[in-house]
Amino acid sequence: MGYAGGSKQHPTYRSIGDHSETIQIDYDPTKISYEELLRVFWTGHDPTYGSWSRQYVSIIFAHSEEQRRLAEASKSRTERERGRKVQTEVVSYAGFTQAEDYHQKHGLRQYHAFEEEFERIYPVFSDFVASTAVARVNGYLGGEGSCEMLQKEVAGLGLSRERKEELLRIIQRHRGKASCPLP
């Protein structure tokens, strides 16, 4: 989680200037394509909704001309599919400022037992923030993902059996499933 797209030096949550809150995704193109990331992006929110604030605008920061071309093409395709104008901006990436510590992994921090368990695994805060496992659990705790997805990857998240079971119960509540047992 952090800030990008503005001109202010050293933006913070309390002094964001003309930046937008955003995430930065490091990905392996041999495992997932940029086009697939764009598909996930378009289905993860309503891009036809105009934001009331620059801080929360829907935006794609393209790191190259190829990314810009692909993002613009997917934006046009999304407009055709939805039959409405997409409000999402596509702009050139010009830098990213990581948000303050208290602004990181907000969903997970609402569940102290998970936070404490991950802090034992990742005692260095930058490792905690950069951890894919922490990011995945943060998403699940925030209501993203399915029971089936979690069951496939729960063993690789580094959690104790107690936290795995609790996470499955939380997903069960989010998704209204009758049962989401450990595999």
Backbone hydrogen bonds, N-H to C=O, Kabsch-Sander energy under -0.5 kcal/mol:
donor,donor_aa,acceptor,acceptor_aa,energy
2,G,22,T,-2.6
3,Y,97,T,-2.5
4,A,20,S,-1.8
5,G,95,G,-0.5
12,T,15,S,-1.4
16,I,13,Y,-0.5
19,H,16,I,-1.7
20,S,4,A,-2.7
21,E,55,Q,-3.0
22,T,2,G,-2.6
25,I,23,I,-0.5
26,D,24,Q,-0.6
27,Y,25,I,-0.6
31,K,28,D,-2.5
32,I,28,D,-2.1
37,L,33,S,-1.9
38,L,34,Y,-2.3
39,R,35,E,-2.0
40,V,36,E,-2.2
41,F,37,L,-2.5
42,W,38,L,-2.6
43,T,39,R,-1.6
44,G,40,V,-1.1
44,G,41,F,-0.7
49,Y,46,D,-1.4
56,Y,53,S,-1.0
57,V,54,R,-1.1
59,I,57,V,-0.6
60,I,89,E,-2.6
62,A,60,I,-0.8
62,A,91,V,-3.0
68,R,64,S,-2.2
69,R,65,E,-2.6
70,L,66,E,-2.5
71,A,67,Q,-2.7
72,E,68,R,-2.7
73,A,69,R,-2.3
74,S,70,L,-2.3
75,K,71,A,-2.1
76,S,72,E,-2.4
77,R,73,A,-2.2
78,T,74,S,-2.3
79,E,75,K,-2.3
80,R,76,S,-2.2
81,E,77,R,-2.6
82,R,78,T,-2.4
83,G,79,E,-1.9
84,R,79,E,-0.8
87,Q,47,P,-3.2
88,T,47,P,-0.7
89,E,58,S,-2.2
91,V,60,I,-2.6
91,V,89,E,-0.5
93,Y,62,A,-3.0
97,T,3,Y,-2.6
98,Q,96,F,-0.5
99,A,1,M,-2.4
103,H,100,E,-1.7
104,Q,101,D,-1.8
109,R,105,K,-1.8
110,Q,106,H,-0.5
110,Q,107,G,-1.2
111,Y,108,L,-1.9
112,H,110,Q,-0.6
114,F,111,Y,-0.9
115,E,111,Y,-2.0
116,E,112,H,-3.0
117,E,113,A,-1.9
118,F,114,F,-2.7
119,E,115,E,-2.3
120,R,116,E,-1.5
121,I,117,E,-1.5
122,Y,118,F,-3.3
125,F,123,P,-0.6
127,D,124,V,-1.0
128,F,124,V,-1.8
129,V,125,F,-2.6
130,A,126,S,-1.9
131,S,127,D,-1.0
131,S,128,F,-0.6
135,A,131,S,-2.0
136,R,132,T,-2.7
137,V,133,A,-2.5
138,N,134,V,-2.6
139,G,135,A,-2.1
140,Y,136,R,-2.4
141,L,137,V,-2.9
142,G,138,N,-1.3
143,G,140,Y,-1.8
144,E,139,G,-2.6
150,L,146,S,-2.5
151,Q,147,C,-2.8
152,K,148,E,-1.5
153,E,149,M,-1.3
154,V,150,L,-2.4
156,G,153,E,-1.5
157,L,154,V,-1.4
164,K,160,S,-2.5
165,E,161,R,-2.6
166,E,162,E,-2.1
167,L,163,R,-2.8
168,L,164,K,-2.3
169,R,165,E,-2.0
170,I,166,E,-2.3
171,I,167,L,-2.4
172,Q,168,L,-2.1
173,R,169,R,-2.1
174,H,170,I,-2.6
175,R,171,I,-2.6
176,G,172,Q,-1.1
177,K,172,Q,-1.4
